[in-house]
Amino acid sequence: MNYHTDSLAVAVFMGGRSVEHPVSCTSGTGVADALTEVGHEVHRIGITREGAWVLLDKEHSRLVISDGVMPEVTLDSGTPVRLSTDPAGPRLIDAQGRSVGHVDVAFPALHGPWGEDGTIQGLFEMASLPYVGSGVLSSSLCMDKGFTKRILAAHSVNQGPYLAIGAHEEVDLDAVAQQLGFPLFLKPARAGSSLGISRVTSKDGLPDAIAKARAVDDKLVLESGFEGVREVEVGVLERFDGGLDISYPLEVLEKGAEGWFDFDAKYLGSPEPFNLRPDFPEGVAEELQEMARTVFRALDCRHFARIDGFLAQDGSVYLNEINTVPGLTPMSGVPQAFSKLGFAYTEIIDRLVRLAARH
């Protein structure tokens, strides 16, 4: 196959059952528009919050966050479809089992559970359908912040103090205060887009923060809250020869009402929340890039990822987390970071589907 000219039939999945549904709609729309622009045949598959799949009709083909209004896939957004797991048969079929489209590659632009956690990746594996992004095990491990931290500790990746709390496990408030101190960040273990996260400044604030996080996920991660750090992001993009293109670290500038990069700051704040070429002390950019490379390889990631970190005032670099399906609009962090290396948004998205098509 000529990876630069051959057109592919790509099913782009967006929406989904997680709380990140509207963010996924926006990412999926960006991906689908880019693939259409470069000449691929695109099927836009919306997944409702209840898990129903619909082939989006023209009226609902562009679902984006606009003027603070969150997009949503509903049953009225298109024609019900499902994926056949028979590798020899048609890929997308309607309620009567009739083919509604051939698919060469699946592109899950799905954030959070049931999209970024290895579940839909397992479905694609069963169907022998090539797909963009990390595999089942890698996706699952990277989605769970507690497991991610344990694995990366074995690879000597620098991380701040943390506690992982299992589903239904009681949280010992005194132990948390003693081991982590305040402020701290309390997060759902398996979610993204800063949803369910709280910055906690005292023991009295823990119960409400626990309830907020557990409304998203029963498993929790608590992390010491770094003070006075610079928040950075590094994009990783696989090459056709197996090597990695790693972006120059960008710095997150936008802050929410509580002083950190929360959901509103990410999606409803400034249209330019990043410094794409920040001034770092000597050697820091290279250290962040090497950390991103180590994390990507240690967790067996594939195709692309975003690695988030902190730069402390003393020059120390710390890992925050990894995202195997980061935001994918043209204005998201990874595409913006690679734009400074000369990569057009359409070029990035096109490379991802061609990487997937080789498998």
C-alpha positions as CSV (number, residue, x, y, z in Angstrom):
1,M,0.0,0.0,0.0
2,N,1.2,3.5,-0.8
3,Y,0.7,5.2,2.6
4,H,0.6,8.7,1.1
5,T,-2.0,8.4,-1.7
6,D,-4.3,5.5,-1.2
7,S,-7.8,6.4,0.1
8,L,-9.1,4.4,3.1
9,A,-12.6,3.8,4.5
10,V,-12.4,5.1,8.1
11,A,-15.1,4.7,10.7
12,V,-14.6,7.6,13.2
13,F,-16.3,6.9,16.6
14,M,-17.4,9.8,18.8
15,G,-19.6,10.6,21.8
16,G,-19.8,7.5,24.0
17,R,-21.1,6.5,27.4
18,S,-18.5,8.4,29.5
19,V,-18.9,11.8,31.1
20,E,-16.5,13.1,28.4
21,H,-19.2,12.6,25.7
22,P,-19.2,16.2,24.4
23,V,-15.4,16.4,24.3
24,S,-15.3,13.2,22.3
25,C,-17.9,14.6,19.9
26,T,-15.7,17.6,19.3
27,S,-12.6,15.5,18.8
28,G,-14.4,13.1,16.5
29,T,-15.7,15.9,14.4
30,G,-12.2,17.4,14.0
31,V,-10.8,14.0,13.0
32,A,-13.6,13.2,10.5
33,D,-13.3,16.6,8.9
34,A,-9.5,16.2,8.5
35,L,-9.8,12.7,7.0
36,T,-12.5,14.0,4.6
37,E,-10.3,16.9,3.6
38,V,-7.4,14.6,2.6
39,G,-9.6,12.3,0.5
40,H,-10.6,9.3,2.8
41,E,-14.1,7.9,2.9
42,V,-15.4,8.6,6.3
43,H,-18.2,7.1,8.3
44,R,-19.1,9.2,11.3
45,I,-20.4,6.8,14.1
46,G,-22.0,8.5,17.0
47,I,-22.4,6.6,20.3
48,T,-25.2,7.9,22.6
49,R,-24.8,8.2,26.3
50,E,-26.7,4.9,26.7
51,G,-24.4,3.1,24.2
52,A,-26.5,3.0,21.1
53,W,-24.6,3.4,17.8
54,V,-25.9,5.6,15.0
55,L,-24.4,6.5,11.6
56,L,-24.7,10.3,11.8
57,D,-26.7,12.0,9.2
58,K,-25.7,15.2,7.5
59,E,-27.5,17.4,9.9
60,H,-25.6,16.0,12.8
61,S,-22.3,15.4,11.1
62,R,-20.5,18.2,12.9
63,L,-20.9,18.0,16.7
64,V,-18.7,20.6,18.4
65,I,-18.7,22.7,21.6
66,S,-20.0,26.1,20.6
67,D,-20.7,29.1,22.7
68,G,-20.7,27.0,25.8
69,V,-23.3,24.5,24.4
70,M,-22.3,20.9,24.7
71,P,-23.0,18.6,21.7
72,E,-24.7,15.3,22.2
73,V,-25.4,12.2,20.1
74,T,-29.0,11.0,20.3
75,L,-31.0,8.2,18.6
76,D,-32.4,11.0,16.3
77,S,-28.9,11.9,15.1
78,G,-28.8,9.2,12.5
79,T,-29.4,5.6,11.4
80,P,-28.9,2.8,14.0
81,V,-25.8,0.6,13.1
82,R,-23.6,-1.9,14.7
83,L,-20.2,-3.5,14.0
84,S,-20.1,-7.1,12.6
85,T,-17.4,-9.1,14.4
86,D,-17.2,-11.5,11.4
87,P,-13.9,-10.6,9.8
88,A,-15.1,-12.0,6.4
89,G,-18.4,-10.1,6.4
90,P,-19.4,-6.5,6.0
91,R,-18.2,-4.2,8.8
92,L,-21.0,-1.8,9.5
93,I,-24.6,-3.2,9.3
94,D,-28.0,-1.8,10.0
95,A,-30.8,-3.3,12.2
96,Q,-31.7,-5.7,9.4
97,G,-28.1,-7.0,9.1
98,R,-27.6,-5.2,5.8
99,S,-24.2,-3.6,5.0
100,V,-24.1,0.1,5.3
101,G,-20.4,0.6,4.7
102,H,-17.0,-1.0,4.2
103,V,-14.4,0.0,6.8
104,D,-10.6,-0.4,6.5
105,V,-9.7,1.3,9.8
106,A,-11.6,2.3,13.0
107,F,-10.6,5.6,14.6
108,P,-12.0,5.7,18.2
109,A,-12.0,9.4,19.1
110,L,-13.5,8.4,22.4
111,H,-12.4,9.7,25.7
112,G,-12.8,8.0,29.0
113,P,-14.4,4.6,29.9
114,W,-15.8,2.4,27.1
115,G,-13.6,4.2,24.6
116,E,-10.1,4.9,25.9
117,D,-9.9,2.0,28.4
118,G,-9.4,-1.0,26.1
119,T,-13.1,-2.1,25.8
120,I,-13.9,-0.9,22.3
121,Q,-10.3,-1.9,21.3
122,G,-11.2,-5.4,22.4
123,L,-14.2,-5.3,20.1
124,F,-12.1,-4.2,17.2
125,E,-9.6,-7.0,17.9
126,M,-12.5,-9.6,17.9
127,A,-13.5,-8.2,14.5
128,S,-9.9,-8.2,13.2
129,L,-10.4,-4.6,12.3
130,P,-7.3,-2.3,12.4
131,Y,-7.7,0.7,14.7
132,V,-5.9,3.8,15.6
133,G,-4.3,4.0,19.0
134,S,-2.9,1.8,21.7
135,G,-3.9,-1.8,22.2
136,V,-6.2,-3.4,24.7
137,L,-3.7,-3.9,27.6
138,S,-1.9,-0.6,27.1
139,S,-5.2,1.4,26.8
140,S,-6.6,-0.3,30.0
141,L,-3.4,0.4,32.0
142,C,-3.1,4.0,30.9
143,M,-6.7,4.7,31.7
144,D,-6.2,3.6,35.3
145,K,-4.0,6.2,37.0
146,G,-3.2,4.0,39.9
147,F,-1.9,1.1,37.8
148,T,0.0,3.6,35.5
149,K,1.8,5.1,38.5
150,R,2.8,1.6,39.8
151,I,4.2,0.5,36.5
152,L,6.1,3.8,35.9
153,A,7.6,3.7,39.4
154,A,9.3,0.4,38.3
155,H,10.8,2.4,35.4
156,S,12.1,5.1,37.7
157,V,9.9,7.8,36.3
158,N,9.8,10.7,38.7
159,Q,6.3,11.1,40.3
160,G,5.0,13.0,43.3
161,P,3.6,11.2,46.4
162,Y,0.2,9.6,45.8
163,L,-2.3,7.1,47.2
164,A,-4.5,4.8,45.1
165,I,-7.9,3.9,46.7
166,G,-9.8,0.8,45.4
167,A,-13.5,0.7,44.6
168,H,-15.7,0.8,47.7
169,E,-12.5,1.1,49.9
170,E,-12.9,3.5,52.8
171,V,-10.6,6.5,52.7
172,D,-8.7,7.1,56.0
173,L,-8.8,10.8,56.2
174,D,-6.1,11.0,58.9
175,A,-3.7,8.8,56.9
176,V,-4.3,11.0,53.8
177,A,-3.5,14.2,55.7
178,Q,-0.4,12.6,57.2
179,Q,1.0,11.0,54.0
180,L,0.1,13.7,51.4
181,G,-0.5,16.9,53.3
182,F,-2.4,19.8,51.7
183,P,-3.2,21.0,49.1
184,L,-3.8,17.7,47.3
185,F,-5.7,16.7,44.2
186,L,-8.3,14.0,44.4
187,K,-9.2,12.4,41.1
188,P,-11.3,9.6,39.7
189,A,-8.8,6.9,38.7
190,R,-10.3,6.2,35.3
191,A,-11.5,9.5,33.8
192,G,-10.2,12.5,31.9
193,S,-10.8,16.1,30.8
194,S,-10.4,17.1,34.5
195,L,-13.9,15.8,35.3
196,G,-14.5,14.8,38.9
197,I,-11.2,16.3,40.1
198,S,-11.0,18.5,43.2
199,R,-8.2,20.6,44.7
200,V,-8.5,20.0,48.4
201,T,-6.9,22.3,50.9
202,S,-7.9,20.7,54.3
203,K,-9.1,17.5,55.7
204,D,-12.6,19.0,56.0
205,G,-12.8,19.2,52.2
206,L,-12.0,15.5,51.6
207,P,-15.6,14.0,52.0
208,D,-17.2,16.3,49.4
209,A,-14.2,15.7,47.0
210,I,-14.5,12.0,47.5
211,A,-18.2,12.1,46.7
212,K,-17.6,14.2,43.6
213,A,-14.9,11.9,42.3
214,R,-16.9,8.7,43.1
215,A,-19.8,10.1,41.1
216,V,-17.5,9.5,38.1
217,D,-15.5,6.4,39.2
218,D,-15.4,4.2,42.3
219,K,-11.6,4.0,42.2
220,L,-9.7,7.1,43.3
221,V,-6.2,8.6,43.1
222,L,-5.0,11.2,45.6
223,E,-1.9,13.2,44.7
224,S,0.2,15.8,46.6
225,G,-0.6,19.2,45.1
226,F,2.6,20.8,43.8
227,E,2.8,24.4,44.5
228,G,4.3,26.9,42.1
229,V,4.9,24.4,39.3
230,R,4.6,24.9,35.6
231,E,2.2,22.5,33.9
232,V,3.5,21.0,30.6
233,E,2.4,18.7,27.9
234,V,4.4,16.6,25.4
235,G,3.0,14.9,22.3
236,V,4.3,11.6,21.0
237,L,3.6,10.5,17.4
238,E,4.9,7.2,16.1
239,R,6.7,7.1,12.7
240,F,6.3,4.5,10.0
241,D,9.8,3.1,10.8
242,G,8.8,2.5,14.5
243,G,10.7,5.6,15.8
244,L,9.0,8.4,17.7
245,D,8.5,12.1,16.9
246,I,8.3,13.9,20.2
247,S,7.1,17.5,20.4
248,Y,8.7,20.4,22.1
249,P,6.9,20.6,25.5
250,L,4.2,23.2,25.6
251,E,3.2,25.1,28.7
252,V,-0.4,25.3,29.9
253,L,-1.3,28.9,30.6
254,E,-5.0,28.9,31.2
255,K,-6.3,28.4,34.7
256,G,-9.8,27.8,36.1
257,A,-11.4,29.6,39.0
258,E,-9.5,27.4,41.5
259,G,-6.1,28.1,39.8
260,W,-5.6,24.9,37.8
261,F,-6.4,23.6,34.2
262,D,-10.0,22.3,34.9
263,F,-12.7,21.4,32.5
264,D,-14.0,24.9,32.0
265,A,-10.5,26.2,31.4
266,K,-9.8,23.5,28.8
267,Y,-13.0,23.8,26.8
268,L,-14.7,27.1,27.7
269,G,-11.8,29.3,28.4
270,S,-9.2,31.1,26.2
271,P,-8.9,29.9,22.6
272,E,-5.2,30.0,23.1
273,P,-4.5,28.3,26.4
274,F,-0.9,27.2,25.6
275,N,2.5,28.7,25.2
276,L,3.8,26.6,22.3
277,R,7.4,27.6,22.7
278,P,8.1,28.3,26.4
279,D,11.5,29.3,27.7
280,F,12.8,26.5,29.9
281,P,16.0,26.2,31.8
282,E,18.8,24.4,30.0
283,G,18.2,20.7,29.5
284,V,14.6,20.7,30.8
285,A,12.9,20.4,27.4
286,E,15.1,17.4,26.6
287,E,14.4,15.8,30.0
288,L,10.7,16.2,29.4
289,Q,11.0,14.7,26.0
290,E,13.0,11.7,27.3
291,M,10.4,11.2,30.1
292,A,7.7,11.1,27.4
293,R,9.7,8.5,25.4
294,T,10.2,6.4,28.5
295,V,6.5,6.5,29.5
296,F,5.3,5.7,26.0
297,R,7.6,2.7,25.6
298,A,7.1,1.4,29.2
299,L,3.3,1.3,28.8
300,D,3.5,-0.3,25.3
301,C,1.6,2.6,23.7
302,R,1.0,2.8,20.0
303,H,0.6,5.5,17.4
304,F,0.2,8.6,19.6
305,A,-0.2,9.9,23.1
306,R,0.1,12.9,25.3
307,I,2.2,12.9,28.4
308,D,1.5,15.6,31.0
309,G,4.1,16.7,33.5
310,F,5.2,19.4,36.0
311,L,8.3,21.5,36.1
312,A,9.1,22.5,39.7
313,Q,10.8,25.7,40.8
314,D,14.0,23.8,41.5
315,G,14.1,22.5,37.9
316,S,12.8,19.0,38.8
317,V,10.5,17.3,36.3
318,Y,7.6,15.1,37.4
319,L,5.1,13.0,35.5
320,N,1.4,14.0,35.9
321,E,-0.4,11.4,33.7
322,I,-0.6,9.9,30.2
323,N,-3.5,10.1,27.7
324,T,-3.7,7.5,25.0
325,V,-6.6,9.4,23.3
326,P,-5.9,13.0,24.0
327,G,-8.0,15.9,22.6
328,L,-7.9,15.8,18.9
329,T,-9.4,19.1,17.7
330,P,-7.0,21.3,15.6
331,M,-6.7,23.5,18.7
332,S,-5.9,20.7,21.2
333,G,-2.5,20.4,22.8
334,V,-1.0,17.6,20.7
335,P,-1.8,19.0,17.3
336,Q,-0.8,22.5,18.5
337,A,2.6,21.2,19.8
338,F,3.3,19.3,16.5
339,S,2.3,22.4,14.5
340,K,5.5,24.0,15.8
341,L,7.5,21.2,14.2
342,G,5.8,21.7,10.8
343,F,3.1,19.0,11.1
344,A,-0.3,20.1,9.7
345,Y,-3.3,18.8,11.6
346,T,-4.5,16.9,8.5
347,E,-1.0,15.3,8.2
348,I,-1.1,14.0,11.8
349,I,-4.6,12.5,11.5
350,D,-3.7,11.0,8.1
351,R,-0.6,9.4,9.5
352,L,-2.5,7.8,12.4
353,V,-5.0,6.0,10.1
354,R,-2.1,4.8,7.8
355,L,-0.2,3.5,10.8
356,A,-3.2,1.6,11.9
357,A,-3.8,0.2,8.4
358,R,-0.5,-1.6,8.4
359,H,-1.6,-3.9,11.2
